[in-house]
Amino acid sequence: MGLEEKLPSGIVLTSVEKLAGYMRKNSLWPATFGLACCAIEMMAAGAGRYDLARFGMEVFRASPRQADLMIVAGRVSNKMAPVLRQIYDQMAAPKWVIAMGACASSGGMFNNYAIVQGVDHVVPVDIYLPGCPPRPEMLMDAILKLHDQIYDEKLGPNREKVIKEVEAAAMAAVPTHQLKGLLA
């Protein structure tokens, strides 16, 4: 006996947040930022066999001003980090980042002075995709998980409140370099 039963058929009720989330999740435009072997798997995900076009991502954008999703595929050197940040800053808001592969997520096997130990030191990351290199199916699964995050994202003052809570939790967390692992 709710309002839904009294409306004629063909009328859909939803909130503006859910409608905006639905539109955003189905219109992601990824930016090209392939740096190493993971980029080959990212390109394969966009090819005909895996076909990212099913999710509204037909074309990888060469211009950051036309993109709202950055897939960082591969290791990021210290020389490349400022370029990565500049491209991220030029992207349209709202924007999301997927760290694809072990090297982008944590530096991988390259634990040296030249490689950034995780792209989250340069840009905020929404989804971490493990593997060396991760398969195209894994990238598609990460994109679908990002779709779920985007769909449930708040708008306006609600979003600002959530962002402040997340930033406060991140600042209170123990820094990665102080973590000792399971054996300590």
C-alpha positions as CSV (number, residue, x, y, z in Angstrom):
1,M,0.0,0.0,0.0
2,G,2.8,2.4,-0.9
3,L,3.1,5.2,-3.4
4,E,4.5,2.8,-5.9
5,E,1.1,1.0,-6.2
6,K,-0.8,4.2,-6.9
7,L,1.4,5.4,-9.8
8,P,0.6,4.3,-13.3
9,S,2.9,1.7,-14.9
10,G,6.0,3.1,-16.6
11,I,6.8,5.6,-13.7
12,V,10.1,5.0,-12.0
13,L,11.0,6.4,-8.6
14,T,14.6,6.8,-7.5
15,S,16.8,9.4,-5.8
16,V,19.0,11.9,-7.6
17,E,22.1,10.3,-6.1
18,K,21.2,6.8,-7.5
19,L,20.4,8.3,-10.9
20,A,23.7,10.2,-11.0
21,G,25.5,7.1,-9.9
22,Y,23.9,5.0,-12.6
23,M,24.9,7.6,-15.3
24,R,28.5,7.9,-14.0
25,K,29.1,4.2,-13.7
26,N,28.0,3.6,-17.2
27,S,30.0,6.3,-18.9
28,L,33.5,5.9,-17.6
29,W,36.2,7.1,-20.1
30,P,39.6,5.7,-19.2
31,A,42.9,7.6,-19.8
32,T,45.8,5.8,-21.2
33,F,48.7,5.4,-18.8
34,G,50.4,2.2,-19.5
35,L,54.0,2.0,-18.3
36,A,55.1,-1.6,-18.5
37,C,54.0,-5.1,-19.2
38,C,50.6,-4.5,-17.5
39,A,49.8,-2.1,-20.3
40,I,49.7,-5.1,-22.8
41,E,47.0,-6.7,-20.6
42,M,45.1,-3.4,-20.4
43,M,45.2,-3.1,-24.2
44,A,44.0,-6.7,-24.5
45,A,41.0,-5.8,-22.3
46,G,40.0,-3.1,-24.7
47,A,40.3,-5.4,-27.8
48,G,37.6,-7.5,-29.3
49,R,38.0,-10.6,-27.2
50,Y,37.2,-9.0,-23.9
51,D,35.5,-5.9,-25.2
52,L,35.3,-3.1,-22.6
53,A,32.7,-1.4,-24.9
54,R,30.1,-3.5,-23.1
55,F,30.7,-1.2,-20.1
56,G,30.6,2.1,-22.0
57,M,34.4,2.3,-22.3
58,E,35.0,2.0,-26.0
59,V,37.9,4.3,-26.4
60,F,40.9,4.9,-24.2
61,R,41.3,8.7,-24.2
62,A,44.7,10.2,-25.0
63,S,43.7,13.6,-23.5
64,P,43.2,13.7,-19.7
65,R,40.6,16.4,-20.1
66,Q,38.3,13.8,-21.7
67,A,38.9,11.1,-19.2
68,D,37.6,10.4,-15.7
69,L,39.2,7.0,-15.0
70,M,43.0,6.5,-14.8
71,I,44.3,3.0,-15.1
72,V,47.9,3.1,-13.9
73,A,49.3,-0.1,-15.5
74,G,52.9,-0.9,-14.5
75,R,55.7,0.5,-12.4
76,V,56.0,4.2,-11.9
77,S,59.5,5.6,-11.7
78,N,60.4,8.7,-9.7
79,K,60.9,10.6,-12.9
80,M,57.4,9.7,-14.1
81,A,55.6,10.5,-10.8
82,P,55.2,14.2,-11.5
83,V,53.9,13.5,-14.9
84,L,51.4,11.1,-13.5
85,R,50.2,13.7,-11.0
86,Q,50.0,16.4,-13.6
87,I,47.8,14.1,-15.8
88,Y,45.6,13.2,-12.8
89,D,45.2,16.9,-12.0
90,Q,44.1,17.7,-15.6
91,M,41.4,15.0,-15.5
92,A,37.7,16.0,-15.2
93,A,36.1,15.7,-11.7
94,P,34.9,13.3,-10.4
95,K,37.8,11.0,-11.2
96,W,38.8,7.6,-10.2
97,V,42.1,5.6,-10.3
98,I,42.8,1.9,-10.6
99,A,46.4,0.7,-9.7
100,M,46.9,-2.2,-12.1
101,G,49.5,-4.8,-11.2
102,A,51.9,-5.4,-8.3
103,C,54.3,-2.7,-9.4
104,A,51.6,0.1,-9.5
105,S,50.1,-1.2,-6.2
106,S,53.2,-1.6,-4.1
107,G,56.4,-1.3,-6.3
108,G,56.4,-5.0,-7.0
109,M,59.8,-6.7,-7.2
110,F,61.5,-3.3,-7.8
111,N,62.3,-2.3,-4.3
112,N,64.9,0.3,-5.1
113,Y,65.5,4.1,-5.2
114,A,64.1,4.6,-8.8
115,I,60.6,3.1,-8.5
116,V,57.7,4.6,-6.5
117,Q,56.6,2.0,-3.9
118,G,52.9,2.2,-4.8
119,V,51.2,4.8,-6.9
120,D,49.1,5.8,-3.9
121,H,52.1,7.9,-2.9
122,V,51.3,10.1,-5.9
123,V,47.5,9.9,-6.5
124,P,44.6,8.6,-4.5
125,V,43.7,5.0,-5.6
126,D,40.2,3.6,-5.6
127,I,40.9,0.0,-6.6
128,Y,44.1,-2.0,-6.3
129,L,44.4,-4.8,-8.8
130,P,47.0,-7.4,-7.9
131,G,48.9,-9.7,-10.2
132,C,52.1,-9.7,-12.3
133,P,50.6,-9.0,-14.8
134,P,46.9,-9.2,-14.0
135,R,44.7,-10.8,-16.6
136,P,42.2,-8.8,-18.7
137,E,39.4,-10.6,-16.8
138,M,40.8,-9.3,-13.5
139,L,40.8,-5.7,-14.9
140,M,37.2,-6.1,-16.0
141,D,36.3,-7.4,-12.5
142,A,38.0,-4.4,-11.0
143,I,36.1,-2.1,-13.3
144,L,32.8,-3.7,-12.2
145,K,33.8,-3.3,-8.6
146,L,34.5,0.4,-9.3
147,H,31.1,0.6,-10.9
148,D,29.6,-0.5,-7.7
149,Q,31.5,2.1,-5.7
150,I,30.5,4.8,-8.1
151,Y,26.8,3.8,-8.0
152,D,26.7,4.0,-4.2
153,E,28.7,7.3,-4.0
154,K,27.1,10.3,-2.3
155,L,26.6,13.7,-3.8
156,G,27.0,17.3,-2.5
157,P,27.5,17.8,1.2
158,N,27.0,14.1,1.8
159,R,30.0,13.3,-0.4
160,E,32.2,15.9,1.3
161,K,31.4,14.4,4.7
162,V,32.4,10.9,3.5
163,I,35.6,12.2,1.9
164,K,36.5,13.9,5.2
165,E,35.9,10.7,7.2
166,V,38.0,8.7,4.8
167,E,40.9,11.2,4.9
168,A,40.8,11.3,8.7
169,A,40.9,7.5,8.8
170,A,43.8,7.5,6.4
171,M,45.8,10.1,8.4
172,A,45.2,8.0,11.6
173,A,46.4,4.8,10.0
174,V,49.9,3.4,10.6
175,P,52.2,4.4,7.6
176,T,53.1,1.6,5.3
177,H,56.9,1.8,6.0
178,Q,56.3,1.2,9.7
179,L,54.3,-2.0,9.2
180,K,56.3,-5.1,10.1
181,G,54.2,-7.8,8.5
182,L,53.0,-11.1,9.9
183,L,56.3,-12.2,11.4
184,A,56.9,-9.2,13.7
